[in-house]
Amino acid sequence: MKTFTSKDIDSIIFFDACRFTSKLGEIKILNPKEISTFSTSTHTSSMSVIAEYIHKFSDVMVKVLGINIRNAHFTPEISPNVKESADSLIMMIKDATS
């Protein structure tokens, strides 16, 4: 297994469920400074602290890719809008990395 250093990495993208618009399943790329303006499913301050820490010790660009959700309560199923967006995102990543 290869070990990576900050010299090998130029970008980090976190994927998270967020609440930022009324359109369920909308995908938005957020800068770390925007994180506190939206409600994320992980703890907003934690995500901001992680992004600041990475930025302080490296030149790595940090972004958060959020998918808009209705609520962050655990349920056994994903809403159809969010599932459709997540599936599309997975296909885009597969296409871009293959």
C-alpha positions in Angstrom: 0.0 0.0 0.0 1.3 3.4 -0.9 1.7 6.1 1.8 0.5 9.5 0.8 1.9 12.8 2.0 0.5 16.3 1.6 2.9 16.8 -1.4 1.0 14.0 -3.2 -2.4 15.5 -2.6 -3.7 18.7 -4.0 -7.4 18.4 -3.1 -9.6 16.8 -0.5 -13.4 16.5 -1.0 -15.6 15.6 1.9 -19.1 14.2 1.0 -21.9 15.1 3.4 -25.6 15.4 3.7 -26.6 19.1 4.1 -29.7 21.3 4.3 -29.2 24.4 2.2 -32.2 24.8 -0.2 -35.7 23.5 -0.6 -34.8 21.2 -3.6 -34.2 17.7 -2.2 -31.2 16.0 -3.7 -29.6 19.2 -5.0 -25.8 18.8 -5.0 -23.6 21.8 -4.1 -19.8 22.2 -3.7 -19.1 24.3 -0.6 -15.9 26.1 0.4 -14.9 25.5 4.0 -15.9 29.1 4.9 -19.4 28.4 3.6 -19.9 25.3 5.9 -21.1 27.4 8.8 -23.9 28.9 6.7 -25.4 25.5 6.0 -26.6 22.7 8.2 -24.5 19.6 7.6 -25.2 16.2 9.1 -21.8 15.9 10.7 -21.2 18.7 13.2 -20.6 21.9 11.4 -17.9 23.2 13.7 -16.1 19.9 13.4 -16.0 20.1 9.6 -14.8 23.7 9.8 -12.1 22.7 12.3 -10.9 19.8 10.1 -10.8 22.0 7.0 -8.9 24.8 8.9 -6.4 22.3 10.3 -5.7 20.8 6.8 -5.3 24.2 5.3 -2.9 25.4 8.2 -0.5 22.5 7.6 -0.7 22.1 3.9 -1.6 23.7 0.6 -4.3 21.2 0.0 -7.6 22.6 -1.3 -10.6 21.5 0.9 -14.2 21.4 -0.4 -17.4 19.8 0.9 -19.7 18.3 -1.6 -23.2 18.4 0.0 -26.4 16.7 -1.0 -29.5 18.5 0.2 -31.6 16.3 2.5 -35.0 16.8 4.2 -33.8 15.8 7.7 -30.8 14.1 9.3 -32.8 11.6 11.3 -31.9 7.9 10.7 -34.3 6.1 8.5 -33.9 2.8 6.8 -34.5 4.3 3.3 -33.1 7.3 1.3 -35.6 9.6 -0.3 -36.0 9.1 -4.0 -34.6 12.6 -4.9 -31.5 12.1 -2.7 -30.9 8.5 -4.0 -31.2 9.7 -7.6 -28.6 12.5 -7.0 -26.3 10.1 -5.1 -26.5 7.5 -7.8 -25.7 10.2 -10.5 -22.8 11.4 -8.4 -21.4 7.9 -8.0 -21.6 7.4 -11.8 -19.8 10.7 -12.4 -17.0 9.6 -10.0 -16.7 6.2 -11.6 -16.6 7.7 -15.1 -14.0 10.3 -14.1 -11.7 7.7 -12.3 -11.8 4.8 -14.8 
